[in-house]
Amino acid sequence: MLLENYTKEIFRPECNPSFESVHCFAHLDQDVSAALPYLNAVLGGFEYIMDPPSVTFRAQGKLITVHGRKIAINALTVF
């Protein structure tokens, strides 16, 4: 499985648009669901959900969640 393409969506949190940080979605053109158990095992996911499949990681105060066709990252700094 090779991820060939994605589109990026950056937006302010809907709960409070005045926040200093933004969120990001990477919409994947391929379904990576089959790779999620391996990502969890090798990278040591914070939380793994089997149905629907997703794995969440904590890194530098951010949550990164990988779904079958989307990656979500919260609390990105705006420069």
C-alpha positions in Angstrom: 0.0 0.0 0.0 1.4 3.3 -1.0 -0.3 6.6 -0.3 -0.2 8.5 -3.5 -2.1 11.7 -2.8 -3.9 13.7 -0.2 -5.6 17.1 0.2 -5.1 19.4 3.2 -7.8 21.3 5.0 -6.8 23.9 7.7 -9.5 25.5 9.8 -10.1 27.2 13.1 -12.0 25.3 15.9 -15.7 25.6 15.5 -16.2 25.8 19.3 -14.2 29.0 19.5 -13.0 30.6 16.3 -10.9 33.1 18.2 -8.4 30.5 19.4 -4.8 31.1 18.4 -4.4 27.5 17.1 -5.8 25.8 14.1 -6.7 22.2 13.2 -5.8 20.2 10.1 -7.4 17.4 8.2 -5.4 15.5 5.5 -8.0 13.8 3.3 -6.4 10.7 1.8 -7.1 9.4 -1.7 -6.4 5.8 -0.6 -7.9 3.8 2.3 -5.1 3.1 4.8 -7.3 1.1 7.3 -5.3 -2.1 6.8 -2.1 -0.3 8.0 -3.6 1.1 11.2 -2.9 -2.0 13.4 0.8 -1.9 12.3 1.1 1.9 13.0 -0.3 1.2 16.4 2.1 -1.6 17.1 5.2 0.0 15.7 4.7 3.6 16.8 2.9 2.9 20.1 -0.5 4.5 19.6 -2.1 6.3 22.6 -5.5 4.8 21.6 -6.5 2.2 19.0 -10.2 1.7 18.0 -11.0 -1.4 15.9 -14.4 -0.4 14.5 -14.3 1.9 12.7 -10.5 1.6 12.6 -8.5 4.6 13.9 -5.3 5.1 15.9 -4.5 8.2 18.0 -1.0 9.4 18.9 0.2 12.1 21.3 3.1 14.1 20.1 4.4 17.5 21.4 1.1 18.3 23.1 -1.0 17.5 20.0 -3.3 14.7 19.1 -2.8 13.0 15.8 -5.6 10.6 14.7 -5.3 8.4 11.7 -8.5 7.1 10.2 -8.9 5.0 7.1 -9.2 8.0 4.7 -8.3 11.0 7.0 -5.6 12.2 9.3 -6.6 14.8 11.9 -4.2 17.0 13.9 -5.2 19.5 16.5 -3.7 22.6 18.1 -1.3 23.7 15.4 0.4 27.0 15.9 -0.4 29.8 13.5 2.6 31.9 12.4 
